[in-house]
Amino acid sequence: MIPNRHRFSWYMLFATVLCSVCAATAQQEPPATFVIKISLPESTIHVGDGLAISVIESNPTDHAVKVGEGFNGGIEVEALSEKGEDIGPHVSGSANRKRTPQPNFGPLWLALSPGRKRSFVWPLKPDPKYLIPGTYRVRVHNRDMTTSVDVYSNLIILTVLP
């Protein structure tokens, strides 16, 4: 008969090995979709200044993904004020844009192959009635058209001065 303390040590050894194998397997799983990273040339602007967001969309997966659909390739800005209000549509100018469908004879999405990326600078002219002095948390998001999942970028802080 095996004493309880030896039985317990075998259980602990088995549990440790099992957890380490599961953790290693979880770390090796490829990402499910594309990744977005953004940056600003300057983190401080003045009211009325333009804003340029550098965007990099990359596909670290082992399969092609369909990125975005619609205006701006589906990409949208989220800008949260200190009060938690999202003024992103006023930053991107989409709040005043008519949402009438445009005739299009091609796909509205971009196929991003495995290991590929696209980068661009998105110049914006924020509405000075909404982008007032303060601090804003800015990020962008786009949609994976295959899985219908919204993919969000990293968060950056934007300071607006008078």
C-alpha positions in Angstrom: 0.0 0.0 0.0 1.3 3.5 -0.9 1.3 6.1 1.8 -1.0 9.1 1.2 1.9 11.6 1.0 3.6 9.6 -1.8 0.3 9.3 -3.7 -0.2 13.1 -3.3 3.3 13.8 -4.6 2.6 11.7 -7.7 -0.7 13.5 -8.3 1.1 16.9 -8.0 3.8 15.7 -10.4 1.2 14.6 -12.9 -0.8 17.8 -12.6 2.4 19.9 -13.1 3.4 18.0 -16.2 -0.2 18.2 -17.6 -0.4 22.0 -16.9 3.0 22.7 -18.6 2.0 20.7 -21.7 -1.4 22.5 -21.9 0.4 25.9 -21.5 2.9 25.1 -24.2 0.1 24.0 -26.5 -1.9 27.2 -25.9 1.1 29.4 -26.6 1.8 27.7 -29.9 -1.7 28.2 -31.4 -1.5 30.7 -34.3 -3.6 33.9 -34.0 -7.1 33.6 -35.3 -7.1 36.8 -37.4 -5.2 39.9 -38.5 -3.5 42.4 -36.2 -3.8 46.3 -36.3 -1.1 48.6 -34.9 -1.4 52.4 -34.9 0.9 55.3 -34.1 0.8 59.1 -34.3 3.7 61.3 -35.5 2.9 63.6 -32.5 0.9 62.8 -29.4 -0.1 66.4 -29.0 -2.1 68.6 -31.4 -4.0 71.9 -31.2 -7.7 72.4 -31.7 -8.3 72.7 -35.5 -5.1 70.8 -36.5 -5.3 67.8 -38.7 -4.5 64.4 -37.4 -2.5 61.6 -39.2 -2.8 58.1 -37.9 -0.2 55.5 -39.2 -2.0 52.2 -39.5 -0.4 48.8 -40.1 -2.6 45.8 -40.6 -0.7 42.5 -40.7 -1.7 38.9 -41.0 0.3 36.6 -38.8 -2.0 33.6 -39.4 -1.5 30.6 -41.7 -4.5 31.5 -43.9 -5.8 34.5 -45.9 -8.1 36.9 -44.1 -10.7 39.3 -45.5 -10.2 42.7 -44.0 -12.8 45.4 -43.8 -15.8 46.4 -45.8 -17.4 49.7 -46.7 -16.1 53.3 -46.3 -12.4 53.7 -45.5 -12.0 49.9 -46.2 -14.1 49.3 -43.1 -11.7 50.9 -40.7 -13.2 53.2 -38.0 -11.7 55.5 -35.4 -12.7 55.3 -31.7 -11.7 58.4 -29.7 -12.8 58.3 -26.1 -12.9 61.7 -24.2 -12.1 62.1 -20.5 -15.9 61.7 -19.9 -15.9 58.3 -21.8 -17.8 59.7 -24.8 -16.8 58.3 -28.2 -16.2 61.1 -30.7 -14.5 58.9 -33.3 -17.0 59.7 -36.1 -16.3 63.4 -35.5 -12.6 62.8 -35.6 -12.7 60.8 -38.9 -15.3 63.0 -40.5 -17.8 60.1 -41.0 -20.4 61.7 -38.7 -21.3 64.2 -41.4 -20.9 61.9 -44.4 -24.0 60.7 -46.2 -24.2 56.9 -46.0 -25.6 56.4 -49.4 -24.3 53.2 -51.2 -21.8 53.9 -53.9 -21.9 51.7 -57.0 -18.9 49.4 -57.0 -17.9 46.6 -59.4 -15.3 45.1 -57.2 -15.0 43.7 -53.7 -15.3 46.1 -50.8 -12.8 44.1 -48.7 -9.1 43.4 -48.9 -7.7 39.8 -48.9 -4.6 39.8 -46.8 -2.4 36.8 -47.4 -0.5 35.0 -44.6 2.6 36.9 -43.5 1.6 40.0 -45.4 0.9 43.5 -44.2 -0.4 46.8 -45.5 0.5 50.1 -44.1 -0.8 53.6 -44.7 -1.2 57.0 -43.2 -4.8 58.0 -42.6 -5.1 61.8 -42.7 -8.0 63.2 -40.8 -9.5 66.6 -40.3 -11.3 66.4 -36.9 -14.4 68.6 -36.2 -13.1 71.3 -33.8 -16.6 71.5 -32.1 -16.0 67.9 -30.8 -12.2 67.6 -30.5 -11.8 70.2 -27.8 -8.8 70.5 -25.4 -8.3 67.4 -23.3 -6.9 63.9 -23.4 -8.4 61.2 -25.6 -7.8 57.5 -25.9 -7.6 56.6 -29.6 -7.7 53.3 -31.3 -9.0 52.0 -34.6 -10.9 48.9 -35.5 -11.7 46.9 -38.6 -13.7 43.8 -39.3 -12.6 40.3 -40.2 -15.2 39.5 -42.9 -14.8 35.8 -42.6 -15.5 35.5 -38.8 -17.4 38.8 -38.4 -15.1 39.7 -35.5 -14.1 43.4 -34.9 -10.3 43.6 -34.5 -9.1 46.5 -32.4 -5.7 48.2 -32.5 -3.4 49.2 -29.7 -4.6 52.2 -27.6 -2.7 55.5 -27.9 -3.2 58.7 -25.9 -3.8 62.0 -27.8 -3.6 65.3 -26.0 -5.4 68.3 -27.6 -4.3 71.8 -26.6 -6.2 75.1 -27.2 
